[in-house]
Amino acid sequence: MKVINIKVLGKRVLLRRPEITEKIGSIIVPERHRARPQEAEVIAVGDLVTDIGVGRRGLVGKCAGPDIKMDGG
């Protein structure tokens, strides 16, 4: 895994959602039909965020912020 330095500004929080399973039993689910997980882990927090810490897990809304695709993930 390549290490990338990201600086989160203000009241922003960077989250990582877990990988989505490709199979349910013996059925392969196409990518467009997979449900996005609502649970996420906090990767980085902005300097104005005081009540959330890195490494905590929580629930995220389905349309909460943009998705960012990184190289290799």
NORHU-V954660 format. One record per residue. N is the residue number from 1. RES is the residue in three letters. PHI is phi in whole degrees, 0 to 359 (999 if undefined). PSI is psi in degrees with one decimal (* if undefined). OMEGA is omega in whole degrees, 0 to 359 (999 if undefined). Layout:
# NORHU-V954660
N & RES & PHI & PSI & OMEGA
N & RES & PHI & PSI & OMEGA
This chain:
# NORHU-V954660
1 & MET & 999 & 131.5 & 180
2 & LYS & 276 & 136.8 & 180
3 & VAL & 271 & 129.0 & 179
4 & ILE & 234 & 131.3 & 178
5 & ASN & 272 & 122.4 & 179
6 & ILE & 235 & 130.7 & 177
7 & LYS & 254 & 119.2 & 180
8 & VAL & 268 & 130.8 & 185
9 & LEU & 255 & 149.9 & 172
10 & GLY & 61 & -130.2 & 183
11 & LYS & 263 & 24.5 & 181
12 & ARG & 272 & 155.0 & 179
13 & VAL & 226 & 134.5 & 177
14 & LEU & 259 & 126.0 & 184
15 & LEU & 240 & 153.5 & 174
16 & ARG & 237 & 123.5 & 176
17 & ARG & 271 & 148.3 & 179
18 & PRO & 292 & 161.5 & 178
19 & GLU & 297 & 145.4 & 179
20 & ILE & 270 & 133.5 & 180
21 & THR & 290 & 140.0 & 180
22 & GLU & 270 & -22.1 & 183
23 & LYS & 236 & 142.8 & 171
24 & ILE & 239 & 103.9 & 187
25 & GLY & 68 & -119.7 & 178
26 & SER & 255 & 7.4 & 181
27 & ILE & 263 & 128.6 & 176
28 & ILE & 269 & 125.1 & 183
29 & VAL & 264 & 124.0 & 178
30 & PRO & 299 & 151.5 & 185
31 & GLU & 301 & -38.3 & 183
32 & ARG & 290 & -16.0 & 180
33 & HIS & 257 & 0.7 & 180
34 & ARG & 282 & 138.1 & 178
35 & ALA & 279 & 136.1 & 176
36 & ARG & 287 & 133.5 & 178
37 & PRO & 293 & 143.9 & 180
38 & GLN & 265 & -3.7 & 178
39 & GLU & 264 & 142.3 & 180
40 & ALA & 212 & 159.2 & 179
41 & GLU & 250 & 138.2 & 180
42 & VAL & 283 & 123.8 & 180
43 & ILE & 261 & -41.2 & 180
44 & ALA & 207 & 151.9 & 178
45 & VAL & 231 & 152.2 & 177
46 & GLY & 286 & 166.9 & 183
47 & ASP & 289 & -15.4 & 179
48 & LEU & 264 & -0.9 & 179
49 & VAL & 267 & 122.3 & 182
50 & THR & 243 & -17.9 & 186
51 & ASP & 260 & 0.9 & 179
52 & ILE & 234 & 135.7 & 180
53 & GLY & 245 & 157.1 & 178
54 & VAL & 296 & 138.2 & 179
55 & GLY & 96 & -13.3 & 179
56 & ARG & 285 & 154.8 & 179
57 & ARG & 244 & 150.0 & 179
58 & GLY & 195 & -179.2 & 180
59 & LEU & 265 & 144.8 & 182
60 & VAL & 234 & 142.9 & 176
61 & GLY & 294 & 155.4 & 183
62 & LYS & 296 & -31.0 & 182
63 & CYS & 244 & 37.5 & 184
64 & ALA & 271 & 98.5 & 174
65 & GLY & 75 & 169.2 & 181
66 & PRO & 279 & 153.4 & 174
67 & ASP & 271 & 140.5 & 179
68 & ILE & 240 & 126.7 & 177
69 & LYS & 261 & 125.3 & 178
70 & MET & 257 & 160.3 & 176
71 & ASP & 298 & 130.4 & 178
72 & GLY & 80 & 11.5 & 179
73 & GLY & 187 & * & 999
